[in-house]
Amino acid sequence: MTFDDQLQRYFGTTDLAALSHDALAAGVDRMKVDLGLETDRARRFALWALLFTLGEAPDLDVAFKDEADREAARNLMDLLAAAEERGGEA
């Protein structure tokens, strides 16, 4: 599942800026439901990562049973924070 596939599936568009607040909230709600039901680790991580970028991800201990998955999520969080810091300095 690609990033654009996820956006299209949950929001009906790949342009999040074009969404109304209600459409964004509805898509996030659908993603949270799917995250709770998903059993495939990779798909679950992809859903969590998109929710994280939208500021809507559940806590790591809620989202992931496996410590390796929680550590991968922490690594992603650190990478995104570092990228944001570098972008702010430009």
Gaussian input, Z-matrix of N, CA and C with variables (Angstrom, degrees):
# hf/3-21g

backbone

0 1
 N
 C     1     B1
 C     2     B2     1     A1
 N     3     B3     2     A2     1     D1
 C     4     B4     3     A3     2     D2
 C     5     B5     4     A4     3     D3
 N     6     B6     5     A5     4     D4
 C     7     B7     6     A6     5     D5
 C     8     B8     7     A7     6     D6
 N     9     B9     8     A8     7     D7
 C    10    B10     9     A9     8     D8
 C    11    B11    10    A10     9     D9
 N    12    B12    11    A11    10    D10
 C    13    B13    12    A12    11    D11
 C    14    B14    13    A13    12    D12
 N    15    B15    14    A14    13    D13
 C    16    B16    15    A15    14    D14
 C    17    B17    16    A16    15    D15
 N    18    B18    17    A17    16    D16
 C    19    B19    18    A18    17    D17
 C    20    B20    19    A19    18    D18
 N    21    B21    20    A20    19    D19
 C    22    B22    21    A21    20    D20
 C    23    B23    22    A22    21    D21
 N    24    B24    23    A23    22    D22
 C    25    B25    24    A24    23    D23
 C    26    B26    25    A25    24    D24
 N    27    B27    26    A26    25    D25
 C    28    B28    27    A27    26    D26
 C    29    B29    28    A28    27    D27
 N    30    B30    29    A29    28    D28
 C    31    B31    30    A30    29    D29
 C    32    B32    31    A31    30    D30
 N    33    B33    32    A32    31    D31
 C    34    B34    33    A33    32    D32
 C    35    B35    34    A34    33    D33
 N    36    B36    35    A35    34    D34
 C    37    B37    36    A36    35    D35
 C    38    B38    37    A37    36    D36
 N    39    B39    38    A38    37    D37
 C    40    B40    39    A39    38    D38
 C    41    B41    40    A40    39    D39
 N    42    B42    41    A41    40    D40
 C    43    B43    42    A42    41    D41
 C    44    B44    43    A43    42    D42
 N    45    B45    44    A44    43    D43
 C    46    B46    45    A45    44    D44
 C    47    B47    46    A46    45    D45
 N    48    B48    47    A47    46    D46
 C    49    B49    48    A48    47    D47
 C    50    B50    49    A49    48    D48
 N    51    B51    50    A50    49    D49
 C    52    B52    51    A51    50    D50
 C    53    B53    52    A52    51    D51
 N    54    B54    53    A53    52    D52
 C    55    B55    54    A54    53    D53
 C    56    B56    55    A55    54    D54
 N    57    B57    56    A56    55    D55
 C    58    B58    57    A57    56    D56
 C    59    B59    58    A58    57    D57
 N    60    B60    59    A59    58    D58
 C    61    B61    60    A60    59    D59
 C    62    B62    61    A61    60    D60
 N    63    B63    62    A62    61    D61
 C    64    B64    63    A63    62    D62
 C    65    B65    64    A64    63    D63
 N    66    B66    65    A65    64    D64
 C    67    B67    66    A66    65    D65
 C    68    B68    67    A67    66    D66
 N    69    B69    68    A68    67    D67
 C    70    B70    69    A69    68    D68
 C    71    B71    70    A70    69    D69
 N    72    B72    71    A71    70    D70
 C    73    B73    72    A72    71    D71
 C    74    B74    73    A73    72    D72
 N    75    B75    74    A74    73    D73
 C    76    B76    75    A75    74    D74
 C    77    B77    76    A76    75    D75
 N    78    B78    77    A77    76    D76
 C    79    B79    78    A78    77    D77
 C    80    B80    79    A79    78    D78
 N    81    B81    80    A80    79    D79
 C    82    B82    81    A81    80    D80
 C    83    B83    82    A82    81    D81
 N    84    B84    83    A83    82    D82
 C    85    B85    84    A84    83    D83
 C    86    B86    85    A85    84    D84
 N    87    B87    86    A86    85    D85
 C    88    B88    87    A87    86    D86
 C    89    B89    88    A88    87    D87
 N    90    B90    89    A89    88    D88
 C    91    B91    90    A90    89    D89
 C    92    B92    91    A91    90    D90
 N    93    B93    92    A92    91    D91
 C    94    B94    93    A93    92    D92
 C    95    B95    94    A94    93    D93
 N    96    B96    95    A95    94    D94
 C    97    B97    96    A96    95    D95
 C    98    B98    97    A97    96    D96
 N    99    B99    98    A98    97    D97
 C   100   B100    99    A99    98    D98
 C   101   B101   100   A100    99    D99
 N   102   B102   101   A101   100   D100
 C   103   B103   102   A102   101   D101
 C   104   B104   103   A103   102   D102
 N   105   B105   104   A104   103   D103
 C   106   B106   105   A105   104   D104
 C   107   B107   106   A106   105   D105
 N   108   B108   107   A107   106   D106
 C   109   B109   108   A108   107   D107
 C   110   B110   109   A109   108   D108
 N   111   B111   110   A110   109   D109
 C   112   B112   111   A111   110   D110
 C   113   B113   112   A112   111   D111
 N   114   B114   113   A113   112   D112
 C   115   B115   114   A114   113   D113
 C   116   B116   115   A115   114   D114
 N   117   B117   116   A116   115   D115
 C   118   B118   117   A117   116   D116
 C   119   B119   118   A118   117   D117
 N   120   B120   119   A119   118   D118
 C   121   B121   120   A120   119   D119
 C   122   B122   121   A121   120   D120
 N   123   B123   122   A122   121   D121
 C   124   B124   123   A123   122   D122
 C   125   B125   124   A124   123   D123
 N   126   B126   125   A125   124   D124
 C   127   B127   126   A126   125   D125
 C   128   B128   127   A127   126   D126
 N   129   B129   128   A128   127   D127
 C   130   B130   129   A129   128   D128
 C   131   B131   130   A130   129   D129
 N   132   B132   131   A131   130   D130
 C   133   B133   132   A132   131   D131
 C   134   B134   133   A133   132   D132
 N   135   B135   134   A134   133   D133
 C   136   B136   135   A135   134   D134
 C   137   B137   136   A136   135   D135
 N   138   B138   137   A137   136   D136
 C   139   B139   138   A138   137   D137
 C   140   B140   139   A139   138   D138
 N   141   B141   140   A140   139   D139
 C   142   B142   141   A141   140   D140
 C   143   B143   142   A142   141   D141
 N   144   B144   143   A143   142   D142
 C   145   B145   144   A144   143   D143
 C   146   B146   145   A145   144   D144
 N   147   B147   146   A146   145   D145
 C   148   B148   147   A147   146   D146
 C   149   B149   148   A148   147   D147
 N   150   B150   149   A149   148   D148
 C   151   B151   150   A150   149   D149
 C   152   B152   151   A151   150   D150
 N   153   B153   152   A152   151   D151
 C   154   B154   153   A153   152   D152
 C   155   B155   154   A154   153   D153
 N   156   B156   155   A155   154   D154
 C   157   B157   156   A156   155   D155
 C   158   B158   157   A157   156   D156
 N   159   B159   158   A158   157   D157
 C   160   B160   159   A159   158   D158
 C   161   B161   160   A160   159   D159
 N   162   B162   161   A161   160   D160
 C   163   B163   162   A162   161   D161
 C   164   B164   163   A163   162   D162
 N   165   B165   164   A164   163   D163
 C   166   B166   165   A165   164   D164
 C   167   B167   166   A166   165   D165
 N   168   B168   167   A167   166   D166
 C   169   B169   168   A168   167   D167
 C   170   B170   169   A169   168   D168
 N   171   B171   170   A170   169   D169
 C   172   B172   171   A171   170   D170
 C   173   B173   172   A172   171   D171
 N   174   B174   173   A173   172   D172
 C   175   B175   174   A174   173   D173
 C   176   B176   175   A175   174   D174
 N   177   B177   176   A176   175   D175
 C   178   B178   177   A177   176   D176
 C   179   B179   178   A178   177   D177
 N   180   B180   179   A179   178   D178
 C   181   B181   180   A180   179   D179
 C   182   B182   181   A181   180   D180
 N   183   B183   182   A182   181   D181
 C   184   B184   183   A183   182   D182
 C   185   B185   184   A184   183   D183
 N   186   B186   185   A185   184   D184
 C   187   B187   186   A186   185   D185
 C   188   B188   187   A187   186   D186
 N   189   B189   188   A188   187   D187
 C   190   B190   189   A189   188   D188
 C   191   B191   190   A190   189   D189
 N   192   B192   191   A191   190   D190
 C   193   B193   192   A192   191   D191
 C   194   B194   193   A193   192   D192
 N   195   B195   194   A194   193   D193
 C   196   B196   195   A195   194   D194
 C   197   B197   196   A196   195   D195
 N   198   B198   197   A197   196   D196
 C   199   B199   198   A198   197   D197
 C   200   B200   199   A199   198   D198
 N   201   B201   200   A200   199   D199
 C   202   B202   201   A201   200   D200
 C   203   B203   202   A202   201   D201
 N   204   B204   203   A203   202   D202
 C   205   B205   204   A204   203   D203
 C   206   B206   205   A205   204   D204
 N   207   B207   206   A206   205   D205
 C   208   B208   207   A207   206   D206
 C   209   B209   208   A208   207   D207
 N   210   B210   209   A209   208   D208
 C   211   B211   210   A210   209   D209
 C   212   B212   211   A211   210   D210
 N   213   B213   212   A212   211   D211
 C   214   B214   213   A213   212   D212
 C   215   B215   214   A214   213   D213
 N   216   B216   215   A215   214   D214
 C   217   B217   216   A216   215   D215
 C   218   B218   217   A217   216   D216
 N   219   B219   218   A218   217   D217
 C   220   B220   219   A219   218   D218
 C   221   B221   220   A220   219   D219
 N   222   B222   221   A221   220   D220
 C   223   B223   222   A222   221   D221
 C   224   B224   223   A223   222   D222
 N   225   B225   224   A224   223   D223
 C   226   B226   225   A225   224   D224
 C   227   B227   226   A226   225   D225
 N   228   B228   227   A227   226   D226
 C   229   B229   228   A228   227   D227
 C   230   B230   229   A229   228   D228
 N   231   B231   230   A230   229   D229
 C   232   B232   231   A231   230   D230
 C   233   B233   232   A232   231   D231
 N   234   B234   233   A233   232   D232
 C   235   B235   234   A234   233   D233
 C   236   B236   235   A235   234   D234
 N   237   B237   236   A236   235   D235
 C   238   B238   237   A237   236   D236
 C   239   B239   238   A238   237   D237
 N   240   B240   239   A239   238   D238
 C   241   B241   240   A240   239   D239
 C   242   B242   241   A241   240   D240
 N   243   B243   242   A242   241   D241
 C   244   B244   243   A243   242   D242
 C   245   B245   244   A244   243   D243
 N   246   B246   245   A245   244   D244
 C   247   B247   246   A246   245   D245
 C   248   B248   247   A247   246   D246
 N   249   B249   248   A248   247   D247
 C   250   B250   249   A249   248   D248
 C   251   B251   250   A250   249   D249
 N   252   B252   251   A251   250   D250
 C   253   B253   252   A252   251   D251
 C   254   B254   253   A253   252   D252
 N   255   B255   254   A254   253   D253
 C   256   B256   255   A255   254   D254
 C   257   B257   256   A256   255   D255
 N   258   B258   257   A257   256   D256
 C   259   B259   258   A258   257   D257
 C   260   B260   259   A259   258   D258
 N   261   B261   260   A260   259   D259
 C   262   B262   261   A261   260   D260
 C   263   B263   262   A262   261   D261
 N   264   B264   263   A263   262   D262
 C   265   B265   264   A264   263   D263
 C   266   B266   265   A265   264   D264
 N   267   B267   266   A266   265   D265
 C   268   B268   267   A267   266   D266
 C   269   B269   268   A268   267   D267

   B1=1.4484
   B2=1.5302
   B3=1.3133
   B4=1.4572
   B5=1.5326
   B6=1.3048
   B7=1.4654
   B8=1.5316
   B9=1.3288
   B10=1.4696
   B11=1.5230
   B12=1.3458
   B13=1.4657
   B14=1.5205
   B15=1.3280
   B16=1.4642
   B17=1.5274
   B18=1.3146
   B19=1.4691
   B20=1.5243
   B21=1.3216
   B22=1.4662
   B23=1.5287
   B24=1.3066
   B25=1.4646
   B26=1.5252
   B27=1.3186
   B28=1.4629
   B29=1.5199
   B30=1.3348
   B31=1.4588
   B32=1.5220
   B33=1.3370
   B34=1.4581
   B35=1.5137
   B36=1.3350
   B37=1.4610
   B38=1.5206
   B39=1.3122
   B40=1.4600
   B41=1.5313
   B42=1.3214
   B43=1.4642
   B44=1.5266
   B45=1.3382
   B46=1.4643
   B47=1.5227
   B48=1.3197
   B49=1.4618
   B50=1.5232
   B51=1.3227
   B52=1.4618
   B53=1.5341
   B54=1.3157
   B55=1.4622
   B56=1.5211
   B57=1.3105
   B58=1.4597
   B59=1.5299
   B60=1.3080
   B61=1.4715
   B62=1.5275
   B63=1.3288
   B64=1.4647
   B65=1.5257
   B66=1.3293
   B67=1.4647
   B68=1.5259
   B69=1.3260
   B70=1.4626
   B71=1.5264
   B72=1.3171
   B73=1.4679
   B74=1.5313
   B75=1.3116
   B76=1.4669
   B77=1.5277
   B78=1.3142
   B79=1.4578
   B80=1.5199
   B81=1.3114
   B82=1.4677
   B83=1.5243
   B84=1.3240
   B85=1.4656
   B86=1.5280
   B87=1.3299
   B88=1.4691
   B89=1.5275
   B90=1.3267
   B91=1.4625
   B92=1.5310
   B93=1.3035
   B94=1.4653
   B95=1.5269
   B96=1.3175
   B97=1.4657
   B98=1.5257
   B99=1.3246
   B100=1.4613
   B101=1.5261
   B102=1.3236
   B103=1.4601
   B104=1.5327
   B105=1.3072
   B106=1.4551
   B107=1.5192
   B108=1.3284
   B109=1.4595
   B110=1.5201
   B111=1.3126
   B112=1.4706
   B113=1.5214
   B114=1.3310
   B115=1.4529
   B116=1.5282
   B117=1.3197
   B118=1.4639
   B119=1.5288
   B120=1.3397
   B121=1.4691
   B122=1.5166
   B123=1.3234
   B124=1.4690
   B125=1.5233
   B126=1.3201
   B127=1.4721
   B128=1.5289
   B129=1.3322
   B130=1.4674
   B131=1.5259
   B132=1.3429
   B133=1.4552
   B134=1.5282
   B135=1.3199
   B136=1.4649
   B137=1.5320
   B138=1.3208
   B139=1.4697
   B140=1.5266
   B141=1.3343
   B142=1.4586
   B143=1.5331
   B144=1.3466
   B145=1.4704
   B146=1.5282
   B147=1.3187
   B148=1.4650
   B149=1.5256
   B150=1.3146
   B151=1.4626
   B152=1.5244
   B153=1.3217
   B154=1.4647
   B155=1.5263
   B156=1.3197
   B157=1.4646
   B158=1.5253
   B159=1.3251
   B160=1.4645
   B161=1.5267
   B162=1.3326
   B163=1.4671
   B164=1.5119
   B165=1.3328
   B166=1.4611
   B167=1.5258
   B168=1.3186
   B169=1.4622
   B170=1.5212
   B171=1.3289
   B172=1.4638
   B173=1.5258
   B174=1.3120
   B175=1.4637
   B176=1.5180
   B177=1.3245
   B178=1.4658
   B179=1.5200
   B180=1.3219
   B181=1.4597
   B182=1.5192
   B183=1.3055
   B184=1.4602
   B185=1.5311
   B186=1.3091
   B187=1.4596
   B188=1.5225
   B189=1.3332
   B190=1.4608
   B191=1.5228
   B192=1.3274
   B193=1.4675
   B194=1.5168
   B195=1.3138
   B196=1.4575
   B197=1.5289
   B198=1.3295
   B199=1.4675
   B200=1.5218
   B201=1.3207
   B202=1.4698
   B203=1.5271
   B204=1.3132
   B205=1.4610
   B206=1.5271
   B207=1.3169
   B208=1.4684
   B209=1.5261
   B210=1.3254
   B211=1.4622
   B212=1.5319
   B213=1.3201
   B214=1.4712
   B215=1.5289
   B216=1.3240
   B217=1.4654
   B218=1.5300
   B219=1.3311
   B220=1.4704
   B221=1.5269
   B222=1.3215
   B223=1.4619
   B224=1.5240
   B225=1.3274
   B226=1.4683
   B227=1.5221
   B228=1.3010
   B229=1.4655
   B230=1.5275
   B231=1.3288
   B232=1.4698
   B233=1.5211
   B234=1.3303
   B235=1.4654
   B236=1.5262
   B237=1.3222
   B238=1.4651
   B239=1.5244
   B240=1.3264
   B241=1.4694
   B242=1.5203
   B243=1.3405
   B244=1.4637
   B245=1.5199
   B246=1.3168
   B247=1.4703
   B248=1.5191
   B249=1.3154
   B250=1.4759
   B251=1.5303
   B252=1.3247
   B253=1.4692
   B254=1.5211
   B255=1.3118
   B256=1.4625
   B257=1.5220
   B258=1.3141
   B259=1.4658
   B260=1.5095
   B261=1.3230
   B262=1.4564
   B263=1.5015
   B264=1.3437
   B265=1.4609
   B266=1.5238
   B267=1.2997
   B268=1.4755
   B269=1.5034
   A1=108.09
   A2=116.89
   A3=120.69
   A4=109.98
   A5=114.38
   A6=120.92
   A7=110.39
   A8=116.26
   A9=119.79
   A10=111.90
   A11=116.99
   A12=120.47
   A13=110.72
   A14=115.85
   A15=119.26
   A16=110.83
   A17=116.20
   A18=119.00
   A19=110.88
   A20=116.21
   A21=120.31
   A22=110.64
   A23=117.09
   A24=121.13
   A25=112.20
   A26=117.12
   A27=119.76
   A28=114.60
   A29=116.95
   A30=118.79
   A31=113.56
   A32=117.26
   A33=120.68
   A34=113.43
   A35=116.83
   A36=122.10
   A37=108.63
   A38=116.30
   A39=119.83
   A40=110.98
   A41=116.49
   A42=122.29
   A43=109.58
   A44=116.13
   A45=119.71
   A46=112.87
   A47=117.29
   A48=120.59
   A49=111.79
   A50=116.54
   A51=120.48
   A52=112.78
   A53=117.45
   A54=121.22
   A55=112.46
   A56=114.70
   A57=119.42
   A58=108.06
   A59=115.65
   A60=120.29
   A61=110.40
   A62=117.11
   A63=121.44
   A64=111.84
   A65=117.52
   A66=121.15
   A67=110.39
   A68=116.84
   A69=120.61
   A70=110.02
   A71=117.25
   A72=121.90
   A73=110.95
   A74=117.88
   A75=121.36
   A76=110.54
   A77=117.39
   A78=121.18
   A79=111.67
   A80=116.54
   A81=121.32
   A82=109.88
   A83=117.38
   A84=120.58
   A85=110.88
   A86=117.66
   A87=121.35
   A88=110.72
   A89=115.76
   A90=119.51
   A91=110.84
   A92=117.43
   A93=120.77
   A94=111.34
   A95=116.56
   A96=120.20
   A97=109.62
   A98=116.70
   A99=120.53
   A100=111.56
   A101=117.67
   A102=120.90
   A103=109.90
   A104=116.67
   A105=120.78
   A106=113.50
   A107=116.77
   A108=121.19
   A109=113.60
   A110=117.27
   A111=121.78
   A112=111.36
   A113=116.61
   A114=121.60
   A115=112.47
   A116=117.90
   A117=121.46
   A118=108.90
   A119=116.37
   A120=120.67
   A121=112.74
   A122=117.76
   A123=120.85
   A124=111.15
   A125=116.78
   A126=119.64
   A127=110.67
   A128=115.93
   A129=120.11
   A130=110.49
   A131=115.92
   A132=119.59
   A133=110.65
   A134=117.47
   A135=120.74
   A136=111.04
   A137=116.74
   A138=119.85
   A139=110.63
   A140=116.21
   A141=119.36
   A142=110.80
   A143=116.61
   A144=120.41
   A145=111.25
   A146=117.13
   A147=118.95
   A148=110.05
   A149=117.38
   A150=119.27
   A151=111.04
   A152=116.75
   A153=120.26
   A154=111.02
   A155=116.89
   A156=119.53
   A157=111.50
   A158=116.07
   A159=120.60
   A160=112.07
   A161=116.53
   A162=120.13
   A163=113.70
   A164=117.10
   A165=120.88
   A166=113.72
   A167=118.59
   A168=121.42
   A169=111.68
   A170=116.60
   A171=119.11
   A172=110.37
   A173=116.34
   A174=121.11
   A175=110.06
   A176=115.59
   A177=120.86
   A178=112.54
   A179=117.71
   A180=119.32
   A181=112.54
   A182=117.16
   A183=122.00
   A184=109.97
   A185=116.88
   A186=121.57
   A187=113.41
   A188=117.53
   A189=120.64
   A190=111.52
   A191=115.88
   A192=121.08
   A193=111.06
   A194=116.65
   A195=122.59
   A196=110.89
   A197=116.79
   A198=120.99
   A199=111.58
   A200=117.86
   A201=120.54
   A202=110.58
   A203=117.44
   A204=121.00
   A205=110.85
   A206=116.65
   A207=119.63
   A208=110.54
   A209=116.80
   A210=120.75
   A211=110.66
   A212=116.93
   A213=120.27
   A214=110.05
   A215=116.51
   A216=120.34
   A217=110.74
   A218=116.71
   A219=119.60
   A220=110.66
   A221=116.65
   A222=120.43
   A223=110.87
   A224=116.85
   A225=120.35
   A226=110.43
   A227=116.69
   A228=120.73
   A229=110.59
   A230=116.26
   A231=120.42
   A232=111.57
   A233=117.13
   A234=120.78
   A235=111.54
   A236=116.55
   A237=119.76
   A238=111.48
   A239=116.84
   A240=119.95
   A241=110.74
   A242=117.11
   A243=120.77
   A244=110.85
   A245=116.98
   A246=120.69
   A247=110.42
   A248=116.79
   A249=120.79
   A250=110.42
   A251=116.43
   A252=120.23
   A253=111.19
   A254=117.72
   A255=120.99
   A256=110.86
   A257=116.69
   A258=120.63
   A259=111.63
   A260=117.03
   A261=121.28
   A262=113.76
   A263=116.41
   A264=120.20
   A265=112.44
   A266=116.93
   A267=119.91
   A268=112.19
   D1=123.42
   D2=178.63
   D3=-88.55
   D4=167.46
   D5=178.11
   D6=-58.11
   D7=-47.50
   D8=179.44
   D9=-62.61
   D10=-36.17
   D11=176.82
   D12=-61.48
   D13=-42.88
   D14=178.93
   D15=-63.37
   D16=-45.97
   D17=179.98
   D18=-60.06
   D19=-44.98
   D20=-179.47
   D21=-63.47
   D22=-42.28
   D23=-177.75
   D24=-64.91
   D25=-45.86
   D26=-173.14
   D27=-92.10
   D28=-23.01
   D29=-175.55
   D30=-122.25
   D31=-8.61
   D32=178.23
   D33=75.96
   D34=9.73
   D35=-179.86
   D36=-160.46
   D37=160.00
   D38=172.80
   D39=-99.34
   D40=0.37
   D41=-179.38
   D42=-106.48
   D43=90.37
   D44=-178.01
   D45=-63.54
   D46=-27.07
   D47=179.93
   D48=-65.65
   D49=-21.97
   D50=-178.65
   D51=-85.17
   D52=-6.47
   D53=-176.06
   D54=-82.35
   D55=145.11
   D56=170.96
   D57=-75.81
   D58=163.22
   D59=177.68
   D60=-57.40
   D61=-42.89
   D62=-178.40
   D63=-65.05
   D64=-40.44
   D65=179.18
   D66=-66.80
   D67=-39.71
   D68=177.42
   D69=-64.02
   D70=-45.92
   D71=-179.98
   D72=-62.18
   D73=-40.42
   D74=179.59
   D75=-65.47
   D76=-41.75
   D77=177.96
   D78=-64.11
   D79=-42.02
   D80=178.00
   D81=-62.52
   D82=-42.14
   D83=178.48
   D84=-61.00
   D85=-42.70
   D86=178.12
   D87=-63.06
   D88=-39.97
   D89=178.92
   D90=-64.00
   D91=-41.82
   D92=-179.93
   D93=-63.59
   D94=-40.00
   D95=176.48
   D96=-62.38
   D97=-48.56
   D98=-179.92
   D99=-62.62
   D100=-37.51
   D101=177.29
   D102=-59.92
   D103=-42.49
   D104=179.59
   D105=-66.39
   D106=-26.82
   D107=-177.86
   D108=-95.82
   D109=-20.67
   D110=-173.64
   D111=-68.18
   D112=132.95
   D113=178.38
   D114=-108.66
   D115=-18.51
   D116=177.63
   D117=-76.41
   D118=122.78
   D119=-175.04
   D120=-59.81
   D121=-43.70
   D122=-177.62
   D123=-65.86
   D124=-44.54
   D125=179.08
   D126=-66.19
   D127=-38.10
   D128=178.06
   D129=-62.61
   D130=-42.78
   D131=179.08
   D132=-64.47
   D133=-41.86
   D134=179.37
   D135=-61.35
   D136=-42.27
   D137=177.70
   D138=-63.62
   D139=-46.03
   D140=179.60
   D141=-60.80
   D142=-42.23
   D143=-178.12
   D144=-61.25
   D145=-42.70
   D146=178.27
   D147=-66.88
   D148=-42.71
   D149=176.13
   D150=-59.19
   D151=-38.90
   D152=178.49
   D153=-62.18
   D154=-44.91
   D155=-179.07
   D156=-65.13
   D157=-24.23
   D158=177.78
   D159=-90.15
   D160=-0.14
   D161=-179.43
   D162=75.57
   D163=23.90
   D164=-174.33
   D165=-125.94
   D166=12.64
   D167=-175.68
   D168=-74.49
   D169=141.46
   D170=173.06
   D171=-70.48
   D172=163.35
   D173=177.25
   D174=-57.74
   D175=151.90
   D176=-176.41
   D177=-60.01
   D178=-40.45
   D179=-178.86
   D180=-68.82
   D181=-20.19
   D182=175.62
   D183=-85.23
   D184=-39.69
   D185=-174.08
   D186=-78.20
   D187=-33.05
   D188=-171.69
   D189=-130.64
   D190=126.72
   D191=175.82
   D192=-79.11
   D193=-34.62
   D194=-173.95
   D195=-87.05
   D196=132.03
   D197=-179.66
   D198=-62.00
   D199=-34.46
   D200=179.12
   D201=-62.73
   D202=-37.79
   D203=177.49
   D204=-68.68
   D205=-39.36
   D206=177.29
   D207=-64.59
   D208=-39.45
   D209=178.81
   D210=-66.32
   D211=-40.14
   D212=176.79
   D213=-61.86
   D214=-39.86
   D215=178.55
   D216=-65.75
   D217=-40.89
   D218=176.85
   D219=-62.00
   D220=-40.80
   D221=177.92
   D222=-61.12
   D223=-43.77
   D224=177.79
   D225=-61.70
   D226=-43.65
   D227=179.07
   D228=-59.78
   D229=-43.54
   D230=179.11
   D231=-64.93
   D232=-42.87
   D233=179.01
   D234=-62.36
   D235=-43.20
   D236=179.72
   D237=-67.15
   D238=-38.21
   D239=177.61
   D240=-65.37
   D241=-41.43
   D242=178.65
   D243=-64.88
   D244=-40.13
   D245=179.02
   D246=-65.69
   D247=-37.96
   D248=178.33
   D249=-65.84
   D250=-41.41
   D251=178.08
   D252=-62.80
   D253=-44.26
   D254=178.89
   D255=-64.37
   D256=-37.83
   D257=179.22
   D258=-67.16
   D259=-32.40
   D260=179.92
   D261=-73.11
   D262=-19.09
   D263=-178.63
   D264=-87.44
   D265=-14.82
   D266=-174.86
   D267=-73.67

